[in-house]
Amino acid sequence: MRGFLLLLVALLAQPVAAQDSLPPAPYAYKQLDDPAKEKSAQDLMMTLRCLTCQSQSIADSDAAMAGDMRHQVRSRIEAGEDPEAIRSWLIERYGDWVSYQPQVTAMTWPLFAAPVILLLFAAFIVRKRFGRAKPTGEKS
């Protein structure tokens, strides 16, 4: 039974070990030869979130996923693709969360509206609570 469990763990761990042994994508750590294209790639990479680290841009992250995303950005910019088209492709592929510049869409408008609604509700409660009360004994 113990041998079976060890074999099962080894089989399940094999894909994880294989993933780490892959070489990094060619443009993950290599800059483009054209300085203008590299600047465009860097500007775009600073606005994209690493899906593994969650608090770093793909330009700053050392995660393998960020390296793959850097490779995608650089190879597409090298091919002449527009940075906004690349951003749209990455958002379509990974979701709105990948971008540090969120867009208001049918799915995300509640996230933008909720703070305003909460502030209006709080102002209403404060006004009701601390509003001027009519003195007792006076007739209108």
Summary of the structure (lengths in Angstrom):
residues: 140
radius of gyration: 26.0
end to end distance: 89.1
largest distance: 91.2
contacts: 322
relative contact order: 0.10
helix: 59%
strand: 3%
